[in-house]
Amino acid sequence: MTFERPVKPPLRTFAVIAAALLAVAAAPLIALAGLPDASAFAEDGNETLRAAGYAFAIWGLIYALLVAYGVWQLVRQTPETAVLRAVAWPSVVAMTGCAAWLLAAGLDLKALSVAIIAGSAAAVITGLLRARPHRGEVGPGTRFFIFWPLGLLAGWLTIASFINLITVLTAWGVITPDLARPAALLGILGVLLVGGAVVWRLRHLAYGLPIVWGLIAVWAAEHVAKPQVGQSALVAAGVMLLVSLAAGRKRQA
């Protein structure tokens, strides 16, 4: 009796690698096209809550791992699995969203930027949560190439969604100077609650680490001018790290 190996859909396989390459190439392509970059967008409304500039260096790691994920699933020997089926199309949505956000931000389309980044985060988180029950069915290589790249992306998009929303609301004047501190504290709490809930269900450290990184960057940016906001971000980072470590241990138990 012979068993046929499941075949990966060619269209889906191509879409994943194309989306990964688009995410990486979006910024230079936008620059080559002479379109504005996202720097002015990020500065318009960042008085309420911001992260230190070094935090965004994490994109280098995320991009490298996303390309590795795209190439890995492209290789013919990579098997079709329930885990890959669960994350493939959601990852296409999220990676395409990364490129689309840069374009929307450069064109100062504030409402669209909020929808894109939140939708991208929701898509990749949904895919990872759908894949989690099948994690034990695949080997360590498959787990690495799926859960680390997409987990890091999902975690970073989570905290970025909150900061993006607060930045836009501040730029619109919805968050006034009188409301800035409570809005910042509420944003930090939101990151912790959403991030903690997701990492506890996902049970993978890759999701929690970029949130911890981002919260520490918020502390670095805010602790001098706004001590309460900075200290809250640092406490939230510590709590998020503990929850992430506990969730990872729960998976191994």
QUIHUZI-V201923 format. One record per backbone hydrogen bond with DSSP energy under -1.0 kcal/mol. CO is the residue of the C=O (numbers start at 0). NH is the residue of the N-H. Records with the same first field share a line. If there is no record, write none. Layout:
CO=NH  NH
This chain:
8=12
9=13
10=14
11=15
12=16
13=17
14=18
15=19
16=20
17=21
18=22
19=23
20=24
21=25
24=28
25=29
26=30
27=31
28=32
29=34
30=33
37=41
38=42
39=43
42=44
51=54
52=55
53=56
54=57
55=58
56=59
57=61
58=62
59=63
60=64
61=65
62=66
63=67
64=68
65=69
66=70
67=71
68=72
70=74
74=77
80=84
81=85
82=86
83=87
86=90
87=91
88=92
89=93
90=94
91=95
92=96
93=97
94=98
95=99
96=100
97=101
98=102
99=103
100=104
101=105
102=106
103=108
104=107
107=109
108=112
109=113
110=114
111=115
112=116
113=117
114=118
115=119
116=120
117=121
118=122
119=123
120=124
121=125
122=126
123=127
124=128
125=129
126=130
127=131
130=133
131=134
133=136
134=137
138=142
139=143
140=144
141=145
142=146
143=147
145=149
146=150
147=151
148=152
149=153
150=154
151=155
152=156
153=157
154=158
155=159
156=160
157=161
158=162
159=163
160=164
161=165
162=166
163=167
164=168
165=169
166=170
167=171
168=173  174
169=172
178=182
179=183
180=184
181=185
182=186
183=187
184=188
185=189
186=190
187=191
188=192
189=193
190=194
191=195
192=196
193=197
194=198
195=199
196=200
197=201
198=202
203=206
204=208
207=211
208=212
209=213
210=214
211=215
212=216
213=217
214=218
215=219
216=51  220
217=221
218=222
221=225
225=229
226=230
227=231
228=232
229=233
230=234
231=235
232=236
233=237
234=238
235=239
236=240
237=241
238=242
239=243
240=244
241=245
242=246
243=247
244=248
245=249
246=250
247=251
248=252
